[in-house]
Structures are given as C-alpha cells and as structure tokens.
Amino acid sequence: MKIIVDSSCDSDQALLKKEDLKLNYIPFSLLLDDEHVIDDERFEIGSYIEKMRKAISVKTAAPSPELYLNQMRGGHDSFTITISSPLSASYSNAMVAKQMYEDEGESGKVHVFDSRSASAGPILIALKINELIKQKLSFEDIVETAQEYIDSLSTYFVLERYDNLVKNGRINAYVAKVASLLSVRPVCAEVDGKLAMVDKAMGTSKALAKIVKRVVEDKTVDFEKRILAIGHVRCLDKAVQLKDEILKQVKFKDYVIVEARGLCTTYADDGGIIVSY
C-alpha cells in the first residue's frame, strides 16, 4: 500500500526513518513575482524566505491532477492526503486524478483524504495510516479508521508575521500593520476545514500559552493514545518550549516536531507555529 501526500505535509528524514514510513510527495508550486519555485526535496527555506521578503506578489498553485495520477498508477492500493480542501484546489485535483485512474481500469484501489489541516496535521494522518497498514487492516477498514481519526484532530497555529497574508489579499494591510505594531498575535484554529481566529494575545509567548491552555483543557481527547505534532518555520527553540509546556501538564503517547516545507512557510511565514493532536 502506498501513501501519497502533497507538500503541505511536513516531515523530515529522521522521522520517516524512525517510523519506517515512505511518503510519495506531490509538490505545490510557489510563485514569487515572476519566479516559479517547486516545493520538492530541493526546496531551501533560508533563500526562499529572503526572496519572499522582497517579492511584491506571493502566490501558490496546487498540484495538477496529472501529478497525482502519475503517483496513483502502478497497481498499488494507495491513500492520498491533501491540505484542507477550503484552503486549496489540491484535494479537488486529487479527486479528479482518482476518477481518471478508475476510468483507466487499473487494479489498485485509491482513496483521497481531505486532511482539514496542514503541516502537523497531515503528518499525523500519514503516521496513523502507516500504523494501520502495519496492522494489516483491509483497505476499507483503513479508510474508515483514518477518517474517524481525521474527524477527531485539532489544529492550532500562531503567526509572527502578516506580510504574505497581505500580499495574498487574505488580510487587510492596515489591519495587519496595526496588529504588528501592537504585537497582537492571533490564535487560530481549524474550523470546518478553514482557518479561524479563536483567540488573540499581546505577544507570541502569551499566544502560545493560550494554545497550551486549550490543549490541556480539551476533554474530548485521550492524550495517552495520541501523538502531539508541532510544525514550525525556522523556530525550533520555540517549538521545543511549546512541546515542553504541553507535556508538563498532559501525557501524550509521543510527540513529533517538524520544520515546515515551502507551502506552509509561505503562509505561516518565519516564526510560525502549527500544533495538531
């Protein structure tokens, strides 16, 4: 069985080796003015962030159906995980590829999951599917169990900067400038697959403390059966500190910390933090 992910799924080689997990990545395209950057294994975060600072226009483009179809071919049963569908055309393009694959009459089964998340969320879903594959569950049972897992996931994030949200037209430039000057940090969460502000704080430390409080007070989760995942954009120290604060108060089965790839770097920006569990 094969696991396919778009590049909203953040991971690293150490984690993949530890978990004996093979991911087949489908890259997003990152568009900085007239420059076209592919979010693949050659992506280099430092130079990319420098270019983002100078760019007037910052956009992203979802993988095409053909890219998904090429990965689905080969007769394997496969599971595809995409970024939340309200945030991108990646999921709909993967569904188009699934229909094309089935029309070709290949033998392998295909299922596409809408992660309803990004960064830390998709890697948790990939780890769950990998675990279910190792348990030798049937394709149908893996789909059902993984979907239940997705439906129960929670995701939060805190941004340090608003630059790219302004450039993308996703936030008013004046509002962003005032928020930055006042050091207002929104605490956002996944709500019906979209990103919504659920709280705010003066400064990053207080915003992260609000995430810790929300996690600790979540009575819907059996933490000892869950993995805590934290994605970050060039702020490992902050991610480790956040992990330590959470684990002081609740006992997760395990945790993973991953650095963002290009797509999540584009939107979370330098210093951004994403938490899923």
DAVEN-V894862 format. One record per residue. RES is the residue in one letter. SS is DSSP state (helix for helix, strand for strand, loop for the rest). PSI is psi in whole degrees, -180 to 180 (NA if undefined). OMEGA is omega in whole degrees, 0 to 359 (* if undefined). Layout:
res=RES ss=SS psi=PSI omega=OMEGA
res=RES ss=SS psi=PSI omega=OMEGA
This chain:
res=M ss=loop psi=146 omega=190
res=K ss=strand psi=137 omega=177
res=I ss=strand psi=122 omega=180
res=I ss=strand psi=135 omega=179
res=V ss=strand psi=151 omega=169
res=D ss=strand psi=173 omega=189
res=S ss=loop psi=14 omega=167
res=S ss=loop psi=-12 omega=181
res=C ss=strand psi=113 omega=182
res=D ss=loop psi=135 omega=179
res=S ss=loop psi=-178 omega=172
res=D ss=loop psi=165 omega=186
res=Q ss=helix psi=-36 omega=180
res=A ss=helix psi=-43 omega=179
res=L ss=helix psi=-45 omega=181
res=L ss=helix psi=-41 omega=179
res=K ss=helix psi=-44 omega=180
res=K ss=helix psi=-42 omega=185
res=E ss=loop psi=2 omega=184
res=D ss=loop psi=53 omega=186
res=L ss=loop psi=125 omega=177
res=K ss=loop psi=121 omega=178
res=L ss=loop psi=137 omega=177
res=N ss=strand psi=105 omega=189
res=Y ss=strand psi=137 omega=171
res=I ss=strand psi=116 omega=188
res=P ss=loop psi=143 omega=165
res=F ss=loop psi=161 omega=170
res=S ss=strand psi=135 omega=182
res=L ss=strand psi=126 omega=189
res=L ss=strand psi=109 omega=178
res=L ss=strand psi=104 omega=187
res=D ss=loop psi=-117 omega=181
res=D ss=loop psi=0 omega=182
res=E ss=strand psi=137 omega=182
res=H ss=strand psi=113 omega=181
res=V ss=strand psi=131 omega=178
res=I ss=strand psi=129 omega=183
res=D ss=loop psi=67 omega=181
res=D ss=loop psi=-161 omega=185
res=E ss=loop psi=-13 omega=179
res=R ss=loop psi=-4 omega=180
res=F ss=loop psi=133 omega=180
res=E ss=loop psi=113 omega=192
res=I ss=helix psi=-38 omega=184
res=G ss=helix psi=-53 omega=181
res=S ss=helix psi=-33 omega=180
res=Y ss=helix psi=-45 omega=180
res=I ss=helix psi=-38 omega=177
res=E ss=helix psi=-43 omega=179
res=K ss=helix psi=-37 omega=178
res=M ss=helix psi=-39 omega=181
res=R ss=helix psi=-36 omega=185
res=K ss=helix psi=-19 omega=186
res=A ss=loop psi=142 omega=175
res=I ss=loop psi=-39 omega=180
res=S ss=loop psi=129 omega=177
res=V ss=strand psi=115 omega=182
res=K ss=strand psi=167 omega=175
res=T ss=strand psi=154 omega=179
res=A ss=strand psi=132 omega=183
res=A ss=loop psi=154 omega=175
res=P ss=loop psi=146 omega=181
res=S ss=loop psi=159 omega=174
res=P ss=helix psi=-35 omega=181
res=E ss=helix psi=-37 omega=178
res=L ss=helix psi=-42 omega=177
res=Y ss=helix psi=-45 omega=183
res=L ss=helix psi=-42 omega=180
res=N ss=helix psi=-35 omega=178
res=Q ss=helix psi=-32 omega=182
res=M ss=helix psi=-29 omega=182
res=R ss=loop psi=156 omega=175
res=G ss=loop psi=0 omega=176
res=G ss=loop psi=4 omega=178
res=H ss=loop psi=152 omega=161
res=D ss=loop psi=137 omega=184
res=S ss=strand psi=152 omega=177
res=F ss=strand psi=125 omega=179
res=T ss=strand psi=136 omega=179
res=I ss=strand psi=125 omega=180
res=T ss=strand psi=165 omega=172
res=I ss=loop psi=159 omega=180
res=S ss=loop psi=131 omega=186
res=S ss=helix psi=-34 omega=178
res=P ss=helix psi=-14 omega=184
res=L ss=helix psi=-15 omega=188
res=S ss=loop psi=162 omega=174
res=A ss=loop psi=4 omega=183
res=S ss=helix psi=-46 omega=181
res=Y ss=helix psi=-47 omega=181
res=S ss=helix psi=-36 omega=177
res=N ss=helix psi=-37 omega=176
res=A ss=helix psi=-36 omega=177
res=M ss=helix psi=-37 omega=174
res=V ss=helix psi=-44 omega=179
res=A ss=helix psi=-40 omega=178
res=K ss=helix psi=-44 omega=179
res=Q ss=helix psi=-41 omega=178
res=M ss=helix psi=-42 omega=179
res=Y ss=helix psi=-47 omega=180
res=E ss=helix psi=-35 omega=177
res=D ss=helix psi=-28 omega=179
res=E ss=helix psi=-17 omega=176
res=G ss=loop psi=24 omega=178
res=E ss=loop psi=161 omega=189
res=S ss=loop psi=-29 omega=185
res=G ss=loop psi=150 omega=176
res=K ss=loop psi=150 omega=182
res=V ss=strand psi=135 omega=172
res=H ss=strand psi=141 omega=179
res=V ss=strand psi=125 omega=178
res=F ss=strand psi=133 omega=169
res=D ss=strand psi=112 omega=186
res=S ss=loop psi=-22 omega=187
res=R ss=loop psi=26 omega=187
res=S ss=loop psi=-167 omega=175
res=A ss=loop psi=159 omega=176
res=S ss=strand psi=-99 omega=184
res=A ss=helix psi=-30 omega=181
res=G ss=helix psi=-54 omega=180
res=P ss=helix psi=-36 omega=180
res=I ss=helix psi=-34 omega=175
res=L ss=helix psi=-40 omega=180
res=I ss=helix psi=-42 omega=178
res=A ss=helix psi=-41 omega=178
res=L ss=helix psi=-41 omega=179
res=K ss=helix psi=-46 omega=180
res=I ss=helix psi=-41 omega=178
res=N ss=helix psi=-41 omega=177
res=E ss=helix psi=-43 omega=181
res=L ss=helix psi=-36 omega=176
res=I ss=helix psi=-44 omega=180
res=K ss=helix psi=-27 omega=176
res=Q ss=loop psi=-2 omega=177
res=K ss=loop psi=36 omega=174
res=L ss=loop psi=158 omega=177
res=S ss=loop psi=162 omega=179
res=F ss=helix psi=-47 omega=183
res=E ss=helix psi=-40 omega=179
res=D ss=helix psi=-35 omega=177
res=I ss=helix psi=-44 omega=179
res=V ss=helix psi=-48 omega=182
res=E ss=helix psi=-47 omega=183
res=T ss=helix psi=-42 omega=180
res=A ss=helix psi=-38 omega=179
res=Q ss=helix psi=-39 omega=176
res=E ss=helix psi=-39 omega=179
res=Y ss=helix psi=-46 omega=179
res=I ss=helix psi=-44 omega=182
res=D ss=helix psi=-22 omega=183
res=S ss=helix psi=-5 omega=183
res=L ss=loop psi=149 omega=172
res=S ss=loop psi=142 omega=179
res=T ss=strand psi=134 omega=176
res=Y ss=strand psi=156 omega=173
res=F ss=strand psi=156 omega=178
res=V ss=strand psi=132 omega=179
res=L ss=loop psi=144 omega=173
res=E ss=loop psi=-30 omega=187
res=R ss=loop psi=156 omega=181
res=Y ss=loop psi=2 omega=189
res=D ss=helix psi=-53 omega=187
res=N ss=helix psi=-28 omega=175
res=L ss=helix psi=-34 omega=175
res=V ss=helix psi=-47 omega=181
res=K ss=helix psi=-30 omega=179
res=N ss=loop psi=-7 omega=182
res=G ss=loop psi=19 omega=183
res=R ss=loop psi=-8 omega=177
res=I ss=loop psi=143 omega=180
res=N ss=loop psi=134 omega=184
res=A ss=helix psi=-40 omega=180
res=Y ss=helix psi=-44 omega=179
res=V ss=helix psi=-43 omega=180
res=A ss=helix psi=-40 omega=181
res=K ss=helix psi=-44 omega=178
res=V ss=helix psi=-44 omega=180
res=A ss=helix psi=-41 omega=180
res=S ss=helix psi=-44 omega=180
res=L ss=helix psi=-36 omega=181
res=L ss=loop psi=1 omega=182
res=S ss=loop psi=33 omega=176
res=V ss=strand psi=128 omega=179
res=R ss=strand psi=114 omega=177
res=P ss=strand psi=140 omega=171
res=V ss=strand psi=114 omega=185
res=C ss=strand psi=158 omega=180
res=A ss=strand psi=162 omega=173
res=E ss=strand psi=122 omega=177
res=V ss=strand psi=111 omega=183
res=D ss=loop psi=38 omega=177
res=G ss=loop psi=-7 omega=179
res=K ss=strand psi=163 omega=178
res=L ss=strand psi=122 omega=183
res=A ss=strand psi=141 omega=177
res=M ss=strand psi=124 omega=181
res=V ss=strand psi=-10 omega=180
res=D ss=strand psi=173 omega=174
res=K ss=strand psi=161 omega=183
res=A ss=strand psi=159 omega=176
res=M ss=strand psi=100 omega=179
res=G ss=loop psi=154 omega=184
res=T ss=helix psi=-43 omega=183
res=S ss=helix psi=-42 omega=180
res=K ss=helix psi=-34 omega=178
res=A ss=helix psi=-43 omega=179
res=L ss=helix psi=-35 omega=177
res=A ss=helix psi=-34 omega=178
res=K ss=helix psi=-34 omega=175
res=I ss=helix psi=-45 omega=178
res=V ss=helix psi=-46 omega=181
res=K ss=helix psi=-43 omega=180
res=R ss=helix psi=-40 omega=178
res=V ss=helix psi=-50 omega=184
res=V ss=helix psi=-35 omega=183
res=E ss=loop psi=3 omega=180
res=D ss=loop psi=108 omega=183
res=K ss=loop psi=4 omega=182
res=T ss=loop psi=-5 omega=189
res=V ss=loop psi=137 omega=170
res=D ss=loop psi=94 omega=188
res=F ss=helix psi=-34 omega=184
res=E ss=helix psi=-10 omega=177
res=K ss=helix psi=7 omega=185
res=R ss=loop psi=155 omega=173
res=I ss=strand psi=136 omega=173
res=L ss=strand psi=128 omega=178
res=A ss=strand psi=134 omega=178
res=I ss=strand psi=121 omega=173
res=G ss=strand psi=147 omega=181
res=H ss=strand psi=155 omega=175
res=V ss=loop psi=95 omega=178
res=R ss=loop psi=39 omega=177
res=C ss=loop psi=60 omega=182
res=L ss=helix psi=-42 omega=181
res=D ss=helix psi=-42 omega=179
res=K ss=helix psi=-41 omega=180
res=A ss=helix psi=-41 omega=179
res=V ss=helix psi=-42 omega=179
res=Q ss=helix psi=-42 omega=178
res=L ss=helix psi=-44 omega=178
res=K ss=helix psi=-46 omega=181
res=D ss=helix psi=-42 omega=180
res=E ss=helix psi=-40 omega=179
res=I ss=helix psi=-46 omega=184
res=L ss=helix psi=-16 omega=173
res=K ss=helix psi=-28 omega=189
res=Q ss=helix psi=-25 omega=177
res=V ss=loop psi=152 omega=185
res=K ss=loop psi=101 omega=174
res=F ss=loop psi=157 omega=176
res=K ss=loop psi=-39 omega=182
res=D ss=strand psi=176 omega=175
res=Y ss=strand psi=156 omega=172
res=V ss=strand psi=143 omega=175
res=I ss=strand psi=126 omega=183
res=V ss=strand psi=146 omega=176
res=E ss=strand psi=142 omega=183
res=A ss=loop psi=144 omega=169
res=R ss=loop psi=-165 omega=187
res=G ss=helix psi=-43 omega=184
res=L ss=helix psi=-52 omega=182
res=C ss=helix psi=-29 omega=174
res=T ss=helix psi=-38 omega=181
res=T ss=helix psi=-41 omega=185
res=Y ss=helix psi=-39 omega=179
res=A ss=helix psi=-29 omega=177
res=D ss=loop psi=175 omega=185
res=D ss=loop psi=127 omega=179
res=G ss=loop psi=-2 omega=181
res=G ss=loop psi=150 omega=181
res=I ss=strand psi=135 omega=176
res=I ss=strand psi=131 omega=182
res=V ss=strand psi=131 omega=175
res=S ss=strand psi=151 omega=176
res=Y ss=loop psi=NA omega=*
